Amino acid sequence: MYDIIIVGAGPAGLTAALYASRANKSVLVFEGKAYGGQILNASVVENYPGVGNTSGFEIATTMYNQVKERGVEIKYETVLNVTPELEVKTSNGTYKAKAIILATGAQNRKLNLPNEVELIGKGVSYCATCDGNFYKGKDVAVIGGGNTALEDALYLSNICNKVYLVHRRDTFRGEDKYIKEIEEKDNIEVIYNSKVQSINGNDYLESITIVDNESNTRDISISGLFIAVGQEPKNEMFANVVELDEKGYIKTIDDVHTNTEHIYVAGDCRNKDLKQLTTAVSDGSIAATVAIKEMNK
């Protein structure tokens, strides 16, 4: 029996573990792969307050070491499901807690093209607000047609020399207000009915090749490629205990409460507007604090 079991060792989960351990609660963290979550892939992080320029690896490792130094137990086991009775079943056994915090994060949906993963942090990014400033005055491309892609293109147009906005359909799925703003921007070139055929470059991104519906190809020289085709939460195993929205994110009653008592949620796996390192850390601290307060009652 543990006081709190946390599923996920990304920034939200590790922050929750830190807060819970400082409250003298027994904490167990489960992680299926590697600690750190998505931030682990960020070669440079410069928007985390009070830290300055650093790498995602450094931030994740510092967080990990902090919780380990406090004696938090971390098990690398795949969580299979969670029960309303606050049992966590993994690939290795069953564990019970007084409270559970789900912090499994989300994965950026990829184009699944050669070179894509290899060039992450070297020209390929999934977060314009995180990495856009690295491409100040340069040419970049945004892939997607929803609100995120449109907002990314607008954000980058104020930083970069030129922004190519590539969409596979002939109309955007995003809101009209964003579409109108894009039409008024001189340095945004919209390319409809096209998709990325290849991502080109050796050590760093050099260009992309796009192909339209009539099989015509075009090479575009760019320094940055921002892929905004959505994210994919991995919450299917929790569907029996928490309510999911239409995209698979965990619904919250307020910031961190789910519809099941003593099961909380933190980070990118929950339905919220802004998914950033700062908001993940905020969620983790709130979830742990609320869980401890309600447990102590």
C-alpha angles and dihedrals in degrees: 000000000000128000093227132011116195121199109209134031100219123116093287094048095043092048090051089050091051093051093044093049091049087057088057094249122146107247134192121187123197122203125176099199126000131338119253105054120215094338089069089076096053108106092196130021117187103155100069105109117246096008106078122198113355139132129267088239091057093050093046093046093048090051091047093050091048093058094041090053088056091055098253111163115232120190123190098218131131112248110226100183147330125229130214086244087067096254120145115206117200138174088271106039150307125294131187131211143174090233136012128207117198110209105155096138124205136272124233110244107244133211088231094225129145112267093021098108094034091057098047105129090014098078101315117094139163096200122062094183090052100046108015095100091063088068099051110157093005135110117260140169132222121204119206145057107229131090093278093056092046093048090047091052092050092047093049093046088069092053108030133062095236136000124204112202110201120193128175094217134056094245134040124246091212130097121290094238091062092045091053092049090051092051089055094053115098095199098052116089113192117210112193130193092023140111136190112269098180142000109222131205142081113224093358137019113274106167147332130233115220128192127202131213091272092054094253112147131210132185117218120193110220140156097211135036117194113194112203106168095126140272132268120218118202101219103125092110090059098051091103093061108027133041117249127203124231091277095049098258119137113257117229130208088209129340099318111357119107125198090266119077115250093009112110135178133216137177134008095339090075127076107263138132103239121048108187138134090257094052092046091054090046091052092049094053092046095047093051094045093049092045092051093046093051092042091054091055 
